[in-house]
């Protein structure tokens, strides 16, 4: 087994991923304050249930606050415990609409496989270390005028109601590490991003406008 340690390099490379998307429908929460726009979505598994250790769950909430900030919250469980999980806001931008990809039996959806559905990374969220139970809890605020990564003329506030939250990281062989393990048909694969293990970069959860 070969342990992969430069996760920051892999994360930086993922930020360059770009794709196009299909169509989906948006929705938002009912709120009493008309100055607050709140969007809550389920986070659902990207991979087919035949892919080992891939069936996590959770929710994400994106809130446009009166102070001009955008608050992003992510709660998830069933993730690879005690391992880091990269997270990003994705969006297609333009006339097309982002959606979450759907896996097929026996075939892992890679980060590049997912890009045509959920689009490019528009904002990197802080990598979260799952606890021993495989749960993460994340909350952060960003200025609404933060430019998106692929088009600085489009801001975070513009995509608050259309972005997808994508969480990465699946310990296919359950050995407690993100490694390239030649003895496992899934963990033995290398990601197309920075030659990182597929376990590190594979999308595990997605949620947003498509849900």
N, C-alpha and C positions, 0 to 999 in steps of 0.2 A: 504494500500500500504506500502511496505517496501522499504525504500531508501537504495541503496547500495553505500557505500562510499569508501571502500578500493580498488580503481581501480588499484593501483600499484600492489597489490597482485595478482589480476586477470591477469594483463598484464604479470607479471613474470611467472605465471603458463602457459599462452598461449605459451610462448617461448619453452616449453617442447614438444609441439605438433609435432608429426612425422607422415608422410604418404608416400605412393608410388603413382606414377602417370602414365598417359597414354602417347600418342604420340601427337605431335603438330609440327608446322613449325615456324621457326624463320625468322626475317627480320631485316634490319637496314636502317637508313637514308643514303641518298647520301650526302657526305661531301667533301669539297674541300681539307681539310687537311688530308693527309693519316695517320697522327699521332693521329687522333681523331676518335674513334669509338662511334657512337651515335645511340641509340636505342629508338625510340618513339612509344608508344602504346596507344591505347584507353583504358580507364578504363570503364568497362561495368558492369551492375548490376549482382550480383551473384544470387539474389532471383528472383523467378517468379513474374510477374507483379501483381498477385493476392495477394501478401503479402503487407500490407499497409505500406506506407512511405518508400519503399525500392528502388525506381527507381531513383537513382542518376546517374551522368555521370562525365566524366573528362578524363584526359590523364596523362601519366607518361613518363618521359624521363630519361634514364640512359646513362651517357656519360663517357667513359674512356678518361681521360685528359692526355695531354703530361707530366704533372708534376707527373704522377704516381697515382693520385687520381681518384676515381670514384664519379661522381656527380649524385645525385638522386633528381629528381624534381617530384612533384605531384601537380596537379591542379584539384580540384573537386568541383562540385556544386550539389545542390539538397539533401545535407546531412541534418541530424537532426541539426537544428540551436542551437547555444549556448551550444553545448554539445561536450565532447572530443571524438576523433576518433583515436583509436589505428591503427598503420600502421606497416607493416613488409615487408621485402623481403623474399619470399619463393622460394625454389627450391628443386627438388627431389634429385639431384646429382646422378651420376652413369649413366648407359645406358638408363634408362627411362627418359621421358621428362615431365616437369610440364605442366599443363593446367588449365584453369579456370573451376570450376564446373558449372553446369546448374541446376537451381531450377525447381521444379515441382509445379503445381497449388496447393495452400493451404498448402504446406509443407515447413517450414523454413529450409534452409541450415544452420546447425550449424558450428562452427569452426572445430569440429571434422569431420563433414560430408565433409567439403572441403579439409581436409588434404590429402586424397588419390589422389586428383586431383593436387593440387598445391604444395604438399610436406611440409616439415618442415620449420619452421622459420629459416632462415640463418642469418638474420640481423634485429634487431629491429630499426625502425625509430622513431623519436620523435613524441609522441602523439600530435595531433593537435586539437585545439579548434575551431570548426566552428563558423563563425560569424552569425549575426542575419539573414542573407540571406541563410545560410546553405552552405557557400563556405569555402574552405581551400586552402592555397597556401604554399607549402613547398619546400625548397631547402637546401641541405646539401652535403658536400663532405666527403668522407671517404678514407683512404689509400687503394690502390688496394690490398695490402698484408694482409688486415684484414682477419683473418681466419673465415670461415663459422662456424655456431654454431654446426653442427652435424659432421663435418669432418675438423679439423684444418689444414689438408694438402691441402684442397681446399680453395682458397682465394676468396675474393669478386671480384677481377679482373677476375677470372676464370668463374664466373657466370654472368658477366655484360650483356651478350647477351642472357641469358636464364632465368633469375629470373622473378618471378611474384611479382608484387606489390599488396598487399591486404589491403584494408581499412575496418575497422570494425565500428559497431555502427548504430543501427536502432531504432528510437523511434516509435515503432509499434502503440501505442495508442495516440501519438501526444500530450502528456501531459507535454513535456518539461523536462522530467527526465528519467534516466535509472532506472526503478523500476521493482519489481515483483508485478504485478497487477492482482490479481486473477480474476477480472472481465473481463479481455481481453484474448482471446484464444491464442494470440501471446505473449503479454507482461507478461502473467501469467506463462510462461515457465522459468525454471532455466537453465542456461548454465551448461554444464558438466565440465566447467573449474572453479574451486574454488567457486562453488555455487554462482557465479555472475549472475545477471539478463541476460537473453538471449539477451536483447536489447543492452547491452554493448559489448558483444563479437561476435554477429552475423556478418559475413562478408557481406558488402554492395557492395563493388566494387572490381574488380580484373582485372588486365591487365598485359600483358607481351608476352611471346613467343607464346601463343595460339592465339593472336589477329592478 
